[in-house]
Amino acid sequence: MESLVCPEHDRDFDFASQLNDLTLMAKELRFGIDTRKLREEAESRGIPVEFLDENRGGVRSGRGTRRRFSLMQLGHGRFQKRIWAPYVSTDSFIAAEIAFNKELTSTLLRDCGLPVPRSISVTNEGTAIAAAREIGYPVVVKPLDGSQGRGVGVYLKDDDAVRAHYPVAHCATQSRTVLIEEFIPGRHFRILVVGGRFVAAAERLPAYVTGDGMHPLRELIDLSNADPARGLKHKARITFDDRAVTLAQEQGFGPEDVPPPGQRVQLALTCNISTGGISIDRTDEIHSYNVAIAEQAARIVGLDVAGIDMIAPNISESVLETGGSICEVNGGPGLFVVHSQPAERKPRDVTRAVIDHLFPAGTPAACPSSPSPEQTAQRFPAK
């Protein structure tokens, strides 16, 4: 057994310095990746940054869930702006609440002529099945006020599927209201709008692994989860639960089967990054009409930083021609992992766009220094 050297006997050991380094590391890891990147961008411009929750435990309750309380102030005095990972202080409370209510968001967008799926809100299993029949199978069943894909069931094809999934969606909503929604076939895209302007677009893919002809499915998932980035707040591990097993079996692969080289095995139906999904940048491909309706959706809801979820066969063609819908408008959308760290194609510096919105070129961020006696005399001459 190796002997341990007590720090007091190590002349080179600087306890105060080590403690300070560990404290700084703990503070750095305490906040999410978006908060850290926004802070770095602000500091690179000389904008003062301060965390207002430094001594408040770092967590608070929000809508029944535990949320990390990373309240960051940029600038001083009347020039200050605040960010709450990554809600910005220019977003109104009303806009955030509208986005949180999926039915209200859908109604507002539909009334303005934007393409959205038909939906009906329900509060019990019986009306859920009746609503699904009215809309027509297949349907999507999801919480009225959920987030990060929790409780969402997609492509439910019959009464039994709706009946089985309804309790899952019901448990994920604080309002005890579930949304039955028309299923829109197509690929899933996230469009980022900041300050009313399009910034970036990414395609989001559900969690999957690709066969190599050597490892069974279970080991492929373990190898993917061994990625150091997975398991952090911003990039979740792939969960190989009963639903994932069933989905894989529908594609012809059990846990111990070896998928052939290049064979993709999908392990989730929802495409959220928080459930193990990935993103592919599509910023240079998006059609101008799709940009226009995404910008309009953000304005209708009233969000300055909005993530517009669009389902369409191809983002490079107008949804007027190909069909497609805006299925959600998200306040406080994920920034860095979706757009700045995509699994494929070009990274986008979206944090720069957020700071540009808060502090346009030439906008002061800090209070001016105290005036000199000469400046004071000029401004307030003696009588």
C-alpha positions as CSV (number, residue, x, y, z in Angstrom):
1,M,0.0,0.0,0.0
2,E,1.4,3.3,-1.0
3,S,2.1,5.7,1.8
4,L,0.2,9.0,1.9
5,V,2.1,12.2,2.4
6,C,0.4,14.6,4.7
7,P,0.2,18.1,3.2
8,E,1.7,19.6,6.4
9,H,4.9,17.6,5.7
10,D,5.0,18.6,2.0
11,R,6.8,21.9,1.8
12,D,5.7,22.4,-1.8
13,F,2.0,22.0,-0.9
14,D,0.1,25.3,-0.9
15,F,-3.2,24.6,0.8
16,A,-4.7,28.0,0.3
17,S,-3.9,27.9,-3.4
18,Q,-5.2,24.4,-3.8
19,L,-8.4,25.3,-2.0
20,N,-8.9,28.3,-4.2
21,D,-8.4,26.2,-7.3
22,L,-11.0,23.7,-6.2
23,T,-13.4,26.4,-5.2
24,L,-13.1,28.0,-8.7
25,M,-13.5,24.6,-10.3
26,A,-16.7,23.9,-8.3
27,K,-18.1,27.2,-9.3
28,E,-17.2,26.6,-13.0
29,L,-18.9,23.2,-13.0
30,R,-21.9,24.4,-11.0
31,F,-23.4,26.2,-14.0
32,G,-24.6,24.7,-17.3
33,I,-22.7,24.9,-20.6
34,D,-24.9,27.7,-22.1
35,T,-24.3,29.9,-19.0
36,R,-20.6,29.3,-19.1
37,K,-20.3,30.1,-22.9
38,L,-22.5,33.2,-22.6
39,R,-20.2,34.4,-19.7
40,E,-17.1,33.8,-21.7
41,E,-18.5,35.7,-24.7
42,A,-19.4,38.6,-22.5
43,E,-16.1,38.7,-20.7
44,S,-14.2,38.6,-24.0
45,R,-15.9,42.0,-24.8
46,G,-15.1,43.5,-21.5
47,I,-18.7,43.3,-20.2
48,P,-18.7,42.8,-16.4
49,V,-20.2,39.5,-15.3
50,E,-21.5,38.6,-11.9
51,F,-23.4,35.6,-10.6
52,L,-26.2,36.8,-8.3
53,D,-26.9,33.4,-6.8
54,E,-23.4,32.8,-5.5
55,N,-24.4,32.1,-1.9
56,R,-27.9,30.8,-2.4
57,G,-27.4,27.1,-2.8
58,G,-27.6,27.0,-6.6
59,V,-31.0,25.4,-6.9
60,R,-34.6,26.4,-6.6
61,S,-38.0,24.9,-7.4
62,G,-39.8,25.7,-10.6
63,R,-43.1,24.3,-11.7
64,G,-42.8,21.3,-9.5
65,T,-39.2,20.4,-10.6
66,R,-35.8,21.1,-9.3
67,R,-34.1,23.7,-11.4
68,R,-30.5,25.0,-11.4
69,F,-30.6,28.7,-10.4
70,S,-27.9,30.2,-12.4
71,L,-28.8,33.9,-12.4
72,M,-26.1,35.9,-14.2
73,Q,-25.9,39.6,-14.5
74,L,-24.1,41.3,-17.4
75,G,-23.1,44.9,-17.1
76,H,-23.8,47.4,-14.3
77,G,-26.4,49.9,-13.2
78,R,-29.0,50.9,-15.8
79,F,-27.0,49.1,-18.5
80,Q,-27.3,45.7,-16.9
81,K,-29.0,42.7,-18.4
82,R,-29.7,39.3,-16.8
83,I,-29.6,35.7,-18.1
84,W,-31.2,32.7,-16.5
85,A,-29.8,29.8,-18.5
86,P,-30.6,31.0,-21.2
87,Y,-33.7,33.0,-20.6
88,V,-32.8,36.7,-21.1
89,S,-34.1,39.6,-19.2
90,T,-35.6,41.1,-22.4
91,D,-38.0,38.1,-22.5
92,S,-41.3,38.9,-20.8
93,F,-42.8,36.6,-18.2
94,I,-46.0,36.5,-20.3
95,A,-44.0,35.3,-23.4
96,A,-42.3,32.6,-21.4
97,E,-45.6,31.4,-20.0
98,I,-47.2,31.3,-23.5
99,A,-44.4,29.1,-24.8
100,F,-44.8,26.8,-21.8
101,N,-48.4,26.2,-22.7
102,K,-48.3,24.2,-25.9
103,E,-52.0,24.5,-26.6
104,L,-52.0,28.3,-26.3
105,T,-48.9,28.6,-28.4
106,S,-50.5,26.4,-31.1
107,T,-53.7,28.5,-31.0
108,L,-51.9,31.8,-31.4
109,L,-49.8,30.5,-34.3
110,R,-52.8,29.0,-36.1
111,D,-54.8,32.2,-35.7
112,C,-52.0,34.0,-37.5
113,G,-52.0,31.5,-40.4
114,L,-48.9,29.5,-39.5
115,P,-48.9,25.7,-40.1
116,V,-49.4,23.8,-36.8
117,P,-50.7,20.3,-36.1
118,R,-54.3,20.0,-34.9
119,S,-54.5,19.3,-31.2
120,I,-57.1,18.7,-28.4
121,S,-56.4,19.1,-24.7
122,V,-57.8,16.4,-22.4
123,T,-57.8,15.6,-18.7
124,N,-58.7,11.9,-18.6
125,E,-58.1,8.7,-20.5
126,G,-61.5,8.4,-22.0
127,T,-61.5,11.9,-23.6
128,A,-57.9,11.2,-24.7
129,I,-59.1,8.2,-26.8
130,A,-62.1,10.2,-28.1
131,A,-59.8,13.1,-29.1
132,A,-57.4,10.7,-30.8
133,R,-60.2,9.2,-32.9
134,E,-61.5,12.6,-33.8
135,I,-58.0,13.8,-35.0
136,G,-57.3,10.4,-36.6
137,Y,-54.5,8.0,-35.9
138,P,-51.6,8.1,-35.6
139,V,-51.3,10.7,-32.9
140,V,-48.9,12.3,-30.5
141,V,-49.7,12.3,-26.8
142,K,-47.7,14.8,-24.7
143,P,-48.0,16.9,-21.5
144,L,-49.5,20.3,-22.0
145,D,-46.6,22.0,-20.1
146,G,-43.7,19.5,-20.4
147,S,-40.1,20.0,-21.4
148,Q,-37.1,18.1,-22.8
149,G,-39.3,15.4,-24.3
150,R,-40.6,14.1,-20.9
151,G,-43.8,12.1,-21.2
152,V,-44.1,12.5,-25.0
153,G,-45.4,9.5,-27.0
154,V,-45.2,9.7,-30.8
155,Y,-46.8,7.7,-33.6
156,L,-49.4,6.1,-31.4
157,K,-51.5,4.0,-33.8
158,D,-54.6,2.9,-31.9
159,D,-56.7,3.2,-28.7
160,D,-54.5,0.7,-26.9
161,A,-51.4,2.7,-27.5
162,V,-53.1,5.9,-26.3
163,R,-54.5,4.1,-23.3
164,A,-51.0,2.7,-22.4
165,H,-49.2,6.1,-22.8
166,Y,-51.7,8.4,-21.2
167,P,-50.5,7.8,-17.6
168,V,-46.9,8.6,-18.7
169,A,-47.9,11.9,-20.2
170,H,-50.3,12.7,-17.3
171,C,-47.5,12.2,-14.7
172,A,-45.2,14.6,-16.6
173,T,-47.6,17.6,-16.5
174,Q,-48.1,20.0,-13.6
175,S,-51.5,21.2,-15.0
176,R,-52.8,17.6,-15.2
177,T,-53.7,18.4,-18.8
178,V,-52.5,16.3,-21.7
179,L,-52.4,17.3,-25.4
180,I,-53.6,14.9,-28.1
181,E,-51.9,16.1,-31.3
182,E,-51.9,15.2,-35.0
183,F,-48.8,13.2,-35.9
184,I,-46.8,15.0,-38.6
185,P,-44.4,12.8,-40.5
186,G,-41.0,14.2,-41.3
187,R,-37.6,15.1,-39.9
188,H,-37.2,17.3,-36.8
189,F,-35.5,20.7,-37.0
190,R,-34.7,23.3,-34.3
191,I,-34.5,26.8,-35.6
192,L,-33.0,29.5,-33.3
193,V,-34.3,33.0,-33.5
194,V,-32.7,35.8,-31.5
195,G,-34.0,39.3,-31.4
196,G,-36.5,38.5,-34.1
197,R,-33.8,37.3,-36.5
198,F,-32.9,33.8,-37.7
199,V,-29.5,32.7,-36.3
200,A,-29.1,28.9,-36.9
201,A,-30.9,25.7,-37.8
202,A,-30.1,22.1,-36.8
203,E,-31.7,18.8,-37.5
204,R,-32.2,16.7,-34.4
205,L,-32.0,12.9,-34.5
206,P,-33.3,10.5,-31.8
207,A,-30.7,8.4,-29.9
208,Y,-29.2,5.7,-32.0
209,V,-26.1,3.5,-32.4
210,T,-24.4,2.3,-35.5
211,G,-23.4,-1.3,-35.9
212,D,-19.7,-2.3,-36.5
213,G,-20.3,-6.0,-37.1
214,M,-18.4,-6.9,-33.9
215,H,-20.2,-5.7,-30.9
216,P,-23.7,-6.6,-29.7
217,L,-26.3,-3.9,-29.4
218,R,-25.9,-3.6,-25.6
219,E,-22.1,-3.1,-25.9
220,L,-22.5,-0.5,-28.7
221,I,-24.7,1.5,-26.3
222,D,-22.1,1.2,-23.5
223,L,-19.4,2.3,-25.9
224,S,-21.5,5.4,-27.0
225,N,-22.2,6.2,-23.3
226,A,-18.4,6.0,-22.6
227,D,-18.0,9.3,-24.4
228,P,-16.9,11.7,-21.7
229,A,-19.4,14.3,-23.0
230,R,-22.3,12.0,-22.3
231,G,-23.7,12.1,-18.8
232,L,-23.1,15.8,-18.4
233,K,-26.0,18.2,-18.1
234,H,-25.9,19.1,-21.8
235,K,-25.5,15.7,-23.4
236,A,-27.3,12.8,-21.9
237,R,-26.5,9.1,-22.0
238,I,-28.6,6.7,-24.1
239,T,-31.0,4.9,-21.8
240,F,-31.5,1.3,-22.7
241,D,-34.8,0.8,-21.0
242,D,-37.8,-1.4,-21.9
243,R,-39.0,1.1,-24.5
244,A,-35.6,1.2,-26.2
245,V,-35.4,-2.6,-26.2
246,T,-38.9,-2.9,-27.7
247,L,-38.0,-0.3,-30.4
248,A,-34.7,-2.1,-31.2
249,Q,-36.6,-5.4,-31.5
250,E,-39.0,-3.9,-33.9
251,Q,-36.0,-3.2,-36.1
252,G,-34.8,-6.8,-35.7
253,F,-32.2,-6.5,-33.0
254,G,-32.2,-7.8,-29.5
255,P,-29.7,-6.7,-26.8
256,E,-27.3,-9.4,-27.6
257,D,-27.6,-9.3,-31.4
258,V,-24.7,-7.8,-33.5
259,P,-25.9,-5.2,-36.0
260,P,-24.0,-5.3,-39.3
261,P,-21.5,-2.6,-40.1
262,G,-23.2,0.7,-40.9
263,Q,-26.6,-0.5,-39.6
264,R,-28.2,2.3,-37.6
265,V,-30.4,1.1,-34.7
266,Q,-32.8,3.8,-33.4
267,L,-33.3,3.7,-29.6
268,A,-35.8,6.5,-28.9
269,L,-38.7,8.1,-30.7
270,T,-38.2,11.6,-29.4
271,C,-35.3,13.6,-30.7
272,N,-34.3,15.6,-27.6
273,I,-30.6,16.0,-26.8
274,S,-31.5,15.4,-23.2
275,T,-32.6,11.8,-24.1
276,G,-29.4,10.9,-26.0
277,G,-30.2,12.5,-29.4
278,I,-27.7,14.4,-31.6
279,S,-27.9,17.4,-33.8
280,I,-26.7,18.1,-37.4
281,D,-26.2,21.7,-38.5
282,R,-28.6,22.8,-41.3
283,T,-28.1,26.6,-41.2
284,D,-26.9,26.9,-44.7
285,E,-29.7,24.7,-46.1
286,I,-32.9,26.2,-44.7
287,H,-35.4,27.7,-47.1
288,S,-36.2,31.4,-46.8
289,Y,-39.9,30.8,-46.2
290,N,-39.1,28.5,-43.3
291,V,-36.9,31.2,-41.9
292,A,-39.7,33.7,-42.3
293,I,-42.4,31.7,-40.4
294,A,-39.9,30.8,-37.7
295,E,-39.1,34.4,-37.1
296,Q,-42.9,35.2,-37.1
297,A,-43.6,32.5,-34.6
298,A,-41.0,34.0,-32.2
299,R,-42.6,37.4,-32.6
300,I,-46.2,36.0,-32.1
301,V,-45.2,34.4,-28.8
302,G,-43.0,37.4,-27.8
303,L,-39.7,35.7,-27.1
304,D,-36.4,37.4,-27.9
305,V,-34.5,34.1,-27.7
306,A,-36.7,31.2,-29.1
307,G,-36.2,27.7,-30.3
308,I,-38.7,26.9,-33.0
309,D,-39.4,23.2,-33.5
310,M,-40.4,22.4,-37.1
311,I,-41.2,19.0,-38.6
312,A,-40.8,18.8,-42.4
313,P,-39.6,16.4,-45.0
314,N,-36.7,18.7,-45.9
315,I,-35.7,22.0,-44.4
316,S,-34.3,23.2,-47.7
317,E,-37.8,23.3,-49.2
318,S,-40.7,25.5,-48.2
319,V,-43.2,23.7,-46.0
320,L,-45.9,25.4,-48.2
321,E,-44.7,23.0,-51.0
322,T,-43.7,19.9,-49.0
323,G,-46.0,20.0,-46.0
324,G,-44.8,20.4,-42.4
325,S,-45.7,22.2,-39.2
326,I,-44.3,24.2,-36.3
327,C,-44.9,21.9,-33.4
328,E,-43.5,23.9,-30.5
329,V,-42.0,27.3,-29.6
330,N,-39.4,27.0,-26.8
331,G,-38.3,29.7,-24.4
332,G,-34.8,29.3,-23.0
333,P,-33.7,26.9,-25.8
334,G,-30.5,25.0,-25.6
335,L,-27.8,26.8,-27.4
336,F,-24.3,25.3,-27.3
337,V,-24.8,21.6,-27.8
338,V,-27.5,21.9,-30.4
339,H,-25.9,24.6,-32.5
340,S,-22.3,25.3,-31.4
341,Q,-21.4,21.6,-30.9
342,P,-23.3,19.6,-33.5
343,A,-22.4,16.0,-34.1
344,E,-22.0,16.8,-37.8
345,R,-21.2,19.8,-40.0
346,K,-20.4,23.4,-39.1
347,P,-20.5,24.7,-35.6
348,R,-22.4,28.0,-35.1
349,D,-21.4,30.7,-32.7
350,V,-24.9,31.3,-31.3
351,T,-23.8,32.7,-28.0
352,R,-22.3,35.7,-29.8
353,A,-25.8,36.4,-31.3
354,V,-27.3,36.4,-27.8
355,I,-24.8,38.9,-26.5
356,D,-25.1,41.0,-29.6
357,H,-28.8,41.2,-28.9
358,L,-28.3,42.2,-25.3
359,F,-25.5,44.7,-26.0
360,P,-25.6,45.9,-29.6
361,A,-22.4,47.5,-31.0
362,G,-21.6,50.7,-29.2
363,T,-23.9,50.0,-26.3
364,P,-22.3,50.7,-22.9
365,A,-22.2,47.9,-20.3
366,A,-20.6,49.5,-17.2
367,C,-21.2,52.6,-15.3
368,P,-18.7,55.4,-16.1
369,S,-15.9,56.0,-13.7
370,S,-16.2,58.9,-11.2
371,P,-15.8,62.3,-12.9
372,S,-12.6,64.3,-12.4
373,P,-12.9,67.6,-10.3
374,E,-12.5,69.5,-13.6
375,Q,-15.5,67.6,-15.2
376,T,-17.6,68.2,-12.0
377,A,-16.8,71.9,-12.1
378,Q,-17.8,72.2,-15.8
379,R,-21.0,70.4,-15.1
380,F,-21.9,72.2,-11.9
381,P,-20.3,75.7,-12.1
382,A,-20.0,77.7,-8.9
383,K,-22.6,80.4,-8.5
